Amino acid sequence: MLYRKQENGDRETRNDLAVYDVLHNQTNEEMSPFNFKESCMVALNLGGNSVSQKLVNKYGDLVGLYPYEWPKVTITRDPTTSRLVYKIRDGTKQLDLPRDQVFHISGLSMDGVVGLSPIEYVSSAIKLGLSYERFGTNFYKNGANSSGVIEYPGTLAEQAYERLKKDFARSYQGLANTGKPIILEGGAKFTQLMIKHADAQLIESKKFQLEDIARIYRVPLHLIQNLDRATNNNIEHQSLEFVMYTMLPWFKRWEENIKMQLLSPLERKAGFYIEFKVENLLRGPALLR
């Protein structure tokens, strides 16, 4: 919402600046405000930065914002002026935009300008989680539920050996063949090898990795459908903490960058500012009663 601070300290809701229309009604000809903000948050969560081009009319007034995917953006400094330049690869073209033509929000940053990518910064945790996924997929895909050792007296001829392998793989491996009795011939003996998932710590490891990645983004586990230790009371309080400790810093980043980059010095001096309305999100207990 757009507000203006009055001389007596109160504030009034306003809608008469261009920034209100851009952020509240139509961001550009192709995106609604929700789609625009969602796209920006995806870029921030994956790449640590959101970069949008300011769209202006012939008078220099803001009429829209157009976001670019972060992998297409490179931020450099002009060696002559030391000012930031945003190089954007748009298909076969490249745009070189100065800082004042760009709306840039950065996440956690070492230098205060370019945000760190959470994916790159904690890539080891995410790679480990992907490894568990691949292991689990291959375990169920290739594992024989009746897997074990086939003992055969003597030595099998090459043709008989190949036939036994093909028949076993076709008839007994995979989930579709679970529970089928194994038929052997010629005095062969099958000994099943029991592999417990808990012993391999597959399930436990995957749960830990889920928590580790959720921790990176400061997301309560109940919001990603992990309800192992959830109760009605702690979900209620964790939801409030999610707003206070996870979302409020993001709201603050948006509010301050909008005020700095999208409002003119005269508008800021006149008391205009943008603020997210989060009162209903923070009133969980009252709404539940």
C-alpha positions in Angstrom: 0.0 0.0 0.0 1.1 3.6 -0.6 1.0 5.9 2.4 1.8 9.5 3.1 2.9 10.6 6.5 1.1 13.7 7.7 2.6 16.6 9.8 0.7 15.4 12.9 2.3 12.0 12.7 -0.7 10.2 11.3 -0.7 8.6 7.9 -3.2 8.5 5.0 -3.6 5.9 2.3 -3.0 7.3 -1.1 -3.3 6.0 -4.7 -2.3 9.0 -6.8 1.3 8.1 -7.6 2.4 6.1 -10.6 4.2 3.6 -8.4 0.9 2.6 -6.8 -0.7 1.7 -10.1 2.5 -0.2 -11.2 2.7 -2.3 -8.0 -1.0 -2.6 -7.2 -2.8 -2.8 -10.6 -0.6 -3.6 -13.6 3.2 -4.0 -13.5 3.5 -4.3 -17.3 1.5 -5.4 -20.3 2.3 -9.0 -19.7 2.3 -9.4 -15.9 -0.1 -8.8 -13.0 1.5 -7.4 -9.8 1.3 -10.8 -8.2 3.0 -12.6 -11.1 5.7 -9.9 -11.1 6.4 -10.2 -7.3 6.3 -13.9 -7.5 8.9 -13.9 -10.4 11.1 -11.5 -8.4 10.9 -13.8 -5.3 11.8 -16.8 -7.4 14.9 -15.0 -8.6 15.8 -13.9 -5.1 15.4 -17.4 -3.7 17.4 -19.0 -6.4 20.0 -16.4 -7.4 19.9 -14.0 -4.5 19.0 -11.0 -6.7 16.0 -9.6 -8.6 16.6 -7.2 -11.4 13.8 -5.4 -13.3 14.0 -2.7 -16.0 12.1 0.5 -15.3 9.7 1.3 -18.0 9.1 5.0 -18.5 7.1 7.3 -20.8 8.5 10.1 -22.8 8.4 12.4 -19.8 10.5 10.0 -17.7 7.6 8.9 -15.5 7.5 5.3 -14.3 4.8 3.3 -16.1 6.0 -0.3 -15.5 8.6 -2.8 -14.4 9.9 -5.8 -16.4 11.8 -8.5 -14.5 14.7 -10.5 -16.0 15.9 -13.9 -15.1 19.0 -13.5 -12.8 21.2 -15.9 -14.9 20.8 -13.5 -17.8 22.1 -10.5 -15.8 25.8 -9.6 -15.1 26.6 -6.6 -12.8 29.8 -4.7 -13.5 31.2 -1.2 -12.8 32.0 1.3 -15.4 35.7 1.8 -15.2 35.3 5.6 -15.9 32.5 6.5 -13.6 32.6 3.6 -11.1 28.8 3.4 -11.4 27.0 0.1 -11.7 26.1 -1.3 -15.1 23.6 -4.1 -15.6 24.4 -6.2 -18.7 21.2 -8.2 -19.6 21.3 -10.9 -22.3 17.8 -10.8 -23.9 17.8 -13.4 -26.7 20.3 -12.2 -29.4 20.4 -8.7 -27.9 22.3 -7.3 -24.9 21.1 -4.4 -22.9 23.5 -2.3 -20.9 21.4 -0.5 -18.3 22.7 2.1 -15.8 21.8 1.9 -12.2 19.0 4.5 -12.4 17.1 2.5 -15.1 17.0 -0.7 -13.0 15.0 -1.8 -10.0 17.3 -4.2 -8.1 16.6 -6.0 -4.9 19.4 -8.1 -3.4 19.2 -10.8 -0.8 21.9 -11.6 1.8 25.0 -9.9 0.5 28.7 -9.6 1.4 29.1 -6.2 -0.2 25.6 -4.8 0.2 25.1 -4.6 -3.6 25.1 -8.1 -5.1 23.2 -10.8 -3.2 24.5 -14.3 -2.6 22.8 -17.2 -4.3 21.4 -19.6 -1.6 21.8 -22.4 -4.0 25.5 -21.8 -4.6 26.2 -20.8 -1.0 24.8 -24.1 0.5 25.2 -26.2 -2.6 26.7 -29.1 -0.6 23.5 -29.6 1.4 21.4 -29.5 -1.7 23.7 -31.8 -3.7 23.5 -34.3 -0.8 19.7 -34.1 -0.9 19.7 -34.8 -4.6 22.1 -37.7 -4.0 19.6 -39.3 -1.6 16.8 -38.8 -4.2 18.9 -40.6 -6.8 19.8 -43.3 -4.4 16.2 -43.9 -3.4 15.1 -43.9 -7.1 17.8 -46.4 -8.1 17.1 -48.6 -5.0 13.5 -49.1 -6.0 14.1 -49.2 -9.7 16.9 -51.7 -9.8 16.5 -53.5 -6.5 15.0 -57.0 -6.5 12.6 -57.4 -3.5 13.5 -61.1 -3.5 17.1 -60.2 -4.0 19.7 -62.6 -2.6 22.2 -65.2 -3.6 21.5 -68.1 -5.9 23.7 -71.1 -5.0 24.1 -73.8 -7.7 26.0 -77.1 -7.2 28.8 -77.3 -9.7 29.4 -75.0 -12.6 26.7 -73.7 -15.0 27.3 -73.7 -18.7 27.5 -70.3 -20.3 24.1 -70.6 -22.1 22.4 -71.8 -18.9 24.0 -69.0 -16.9 22.8 -66.3 -19.2 19.3 -67.8 -19.3 19.1 -67.9 -15.5 20.2 -64.2 -15.3 17.6 -63.0 -17.9 14.8 -65.1 -16.4 15.5 -63.9 -12.9 15.7 -60.2 -14.0 12.5 -60.5 -16.0 10.4 -62.4 -13.6 11.5 -61.3 -10.1 13.0 -57.9 -10.1 11.1 -54.6 -9.7 8.0 -53.6 -7.7 5.6 -55.3 -10.2 7.1 -58.7 -9.3 7.0 -58.3 -5.6 5.8 -61.4 -3.8 6.2 -63.8 -6.7 7.6 -67.2 -5.7 11.0 -68.0 -7.2 11.2 -71.2 -9.2 14.7 -72.8 -9.6 15.9 -76.0 -11.2 18.8 -78.3 -11.1 19.4 -78.2 -7.4 19.8 -74.4 -7.2 19.2 -72.8 -3.9 18.1 -69.1 -3.3 19.1 -67.3 -0.1 17.4 -63.9 0.4 19.4 -61.0 1.7 17.4 -58.7 3.9 18.3 -55.0 3.5 16.4 -52.8 5.9 15.8 -49.2 4.8 16.3 -48.0 8.4 19.7 -49.8 8.4 20.7 -47.9 5.3 19.3 -44.7 6.9 17.7 -43.7 3.7 14.5 -42.4 5.3 16.2 -40.7 8.2 18.8 -39.1 5.9 16.2 -37.8 3.5 14.2 -36.3 6.5 17.4 -34.6 7.8 18.2 -33.2 4.4 14.6 -31.9 4.1 15.1 -30.0 7.4 18.5 -28.8 6.3 17.2 -27.2 3.1 14.2 -25.7 4.9 16.6 -24.2 7.5 18.4 -22.4 4.7 15.3 -20.6 3.7 14.0 -20.3 7.3 10.8 -22.1 6.4 8.9 -24.0 9.2 8.7 -27.7 8.5 4.9 -27.8 8.7 4.8 -25.4 5.6 6.5 -28.1 3.5 4.2 -30.8 4.8 6.6 -32.3 7.3 4.2 -32.8 10.3 6.2 -35.4 12.3 6.5 -33.1 15.4 3.6 -30.8 14.7 0.7 -29.9 17.0 -2.0 -27.4 16.7 -0.3 -25.1 19.2 3.2 -25.1 17.8 1.9 -24.8 14.2 0.1 -21.7 15.2 3.1 -20.1 16.8 5.5 -21.3 14.1 3.2 -19.6 11.5 3.5 -16.3 13.4 7.3 -16.7 13.7 7.4 -17.4 9.9 5.9 -14.0 9.3 8.0 -12.2 11.9 11.4 -13.8 11.3 11.3 -15.0 7.7 8.9 -12.7 5.8 9.3 -9.4 7.6 13.0 -9.1 6.5 11.8 -9.7 2.9 9.0 -7.1 3.3 11.6 -4.7 4.6 13.9 -5.3 1.6 11.0 -4.6 -0.8 9.8 -1.5 1.1 13.2 0.2 1.4 14.2 -0.6 -2.2 10.9 0.7 -3.6 11.2 3.9 -1.5 14.9 4.3 -2.6 14.5 3.4 -6.3 10.9 4.0 -7.4 10.0 7.1 -5.4 11.6 10.5 -6.4 13.4 12.6 -3.8 10.5 15.0 -3.9 8.0 12.2 -3.2 10.1 10.9 -0.3 10.4 14.4 1.1 6.7 14.9 0.8 6.2 11.8 3.1 5.3 9.1 0.7 6.3 5.5 1.4 5.3 1.9 0.6 4.4 -0.7 3.2 3.1 -4.2 3.1 0.0 -4.9 5.1 0.7 -7.9 7.4 -1.7 -7.3 10.2 -4.0 -10.2 9.3 -1.0 -12.5 9.0 0.1 -11.6 12.5 -3.4 -12.1 14.0 -3.5 -15.9 13.8 -4.7 -16.7 17.3 -7.4 -14.1 17.2 -8.7 -15.3 13.8 -8.6 -18.9 14.9 -10.9 -18.1 17.9 
